[in-house]
């Protein structure tokens, strides 16, 4: 008689003693019994099921935090998801700075280093690109034409010290008000890219008649023409061909000096790490996000900086950040941005719970509160030292926050404009993303997506569910951050991602 093999019991996880739900780490089939609880219908992996009776209107608790409320009575073992969970407002205790603590940096002799490009202003780049920055969508094509011309010429092969030429193109710059919030955001974003340490030199090109005038930009930011920054417009040059010729000739003049730059040993305090997540799933809060939080805390101890963003995706978890604010003022600034978003969505006919996306829900996330708890985990446990508006220059060290939309390309554009010279991006559904001039490290939240998208994913965090300690996974991420900062190429760089992901946040009417 053949040996009978007992079916493996699906793994589940209760994240807090307060929780009235558990997470199915493996798919639970109909009719299974988990810890004595009968499962009446299939529960997909990454999704939740009730551990006890939950009355209509009662809170659903995960991580010991409210993620929603039961829209109908929920029996033990029942699948807990969008069909029986609703969201409504409730009081949150911001407890400003209650959990702030004296941060302990490593002694100077123990702090790490990386190999980067030291710029004349003292900042450090992790890459050495030339940039073609556009002031308006009308100059996007000439920027692309010029970059393609240089690539076709073969000239770049003579300058191995250059990582490439990046056309930074976008869909705005005109049809907008000449003052106000939207204009200020675009100005800060373009200024942040024009001065980004991952660019050795930049040519900025406009049409000439757009609302966003290069001359005004230079005047307001005190920008002068130099060997590493030049400007022109299509109308002044006399058309497309002459503009492309002028851009390429300027870049050819910049190439020798830029290529002569060499990496040198720099302190990790010069690293500014953007924390991003996209295509999240039910595993994000269990594996990649908290592991990235560990890596973030490690960088902070070395004197570096990490930037958490995506305000609509920390909504409902902001009280966990305000408790860690270094001061009450920092915490209140974060809450002020939350209030701004509540007003912004209301006057535009939206709501803060427009998240999770269909893909997030398929992966097991039910409400924005649940998604936010996972997203906030990327910030580790360090004090929150500062809060910035979109694309503001990040000057504080340690863990900081930048107000951005949740849409990944827009959020990352703001972080890079603020000075991020490296990105870590977690994903459970399989986001494909790059962000020139800043390299992006992709972290898979589960082993399945890592296996299916190995060419896109840099690290598999799914093995945390198999017993790999979060501290070890965080150290693995941190070590890769240092190597990438020193020149190791990421999977998204190898694939060529990053030319189309510059997406400034457009606020206000398009006119």
Secondary structure as GFF3:
##gff-version 3
##sequence-region A 1 511
A	DSSP	beta_strand	12	13	.	.	.	ID=ss1
A	DSSP	beta_strand	21	24	.	.	.	ID=ss2
A	DSSP	beta_strand	33	34	.	.	.	ID=ss3
A	DSSP	beta_strand	37	38	.	.	.	ID=ss4
A	DSSP	beta_strand	48	50	.	.	.	ID=ss5
A	DSSP	beta_strand	59	62	.	.	.	ID=ss6
A	DSSP	beta_strand	65	70	.	.	.	ID=ss7
A	DSSP	beta_strand	79	80	.	.	.	ID=ss8
A	DSSP	beta_strand	85	86	.	.	.	ID=ss9
A	DSSP	three_ten_helix	108	110	.	.	.	ID=ss10
A	DSSP	beta_strand	113	118	.	.	.	ID=ss11
A	DSSP	beta_strand	124	125	.	.	.	ID=ss12
A	DSSP	beta_strand	129	134	.	.	.	ID=ss13
A	DSSP	three_ten_helix	137	139	.	.	.	ID=ss14
A	DSSP	alpha_helix	140	153	.	.	.	ID=ss15
A	DSSP	three_ten_helix	155	158	.	.	.	ID=ss16
A	DSSP	beta_strand	164	168	.	.	.	ID=ss17
A	DSSP	alpha_helix	181	194	.	.	.	ID=ss18
A	DSSP	beta_strand	199	206	.	.	.	ID=ss19
A	DSSP	alpha_helix	214	221	.	.	.	ID=ss20
A	DSSP	beta_strand	229	233	.	.	.	ID=ss21
A	DSSP	alpha_helix	234	237	.	.	.	ID=ss22
A	DSSP	alpha_helix	240	259	.	.	.	ID=ss23
A	DSSP	beta_strand	264	267	.	.	.	ID=ss24
A	DSSP	three_ten_helix	268	270	.	.	.	ID=ss25
A	DSSP	beta_strand	272	277	.	.	.	ID=ss26
A	DSSP	alpha_helix	288	301	.	.	.	ID=ss27
A	DSSP	beta_strand	305	308	.	.	.	ID=ss28
A	DSSP	three_ten_helix	311	313	.	.	.	ID=ss29
A	DSSP	alpha_helix	318	322	.	.	.	ID=ss30
A	DSSP	alpha_helix	328	347	.	.	.	ID=ss31
A	DSSP	three_ten_helix	352	354	.	.	.	ID=ss32
A	DSSP	alpha_helix	358	362	.	.	.	ID=ss33
A	DSSP	alpha_helix	368	376	.	.	.	ID=ss34
A	DSSP	three_ten_helix	377	379	.	.	.	ID=ss35
A	DSSP	beta_strand	384	388	.	.	.	ID=ss36
A	DSSP	beta_strand	398	402	.	.	.	ID=ss37
A	DSSP	alpha_helix	408	417	.	.	.	ID=ss38
A	DSSP	beta_strand	422	427	.	.	.	ID=ss39
A	DSSP	beta_strand	440	444	.	.	.	ID=ss40
A	DSSP	alpha_helix	447	452	.	.	.	ID=ss41
A	DSSP	beta_strand	459	460	.	.	.	ID=ss42
A	DSSP	three_ten_helix	462	466	.	.	.	ID=ss43
A	DSSP	alpha_helix	470	485	.	.	.	ID=ss44
A	DSSP	alpha_helix	491	495	.	.	.	ID=ss45
###
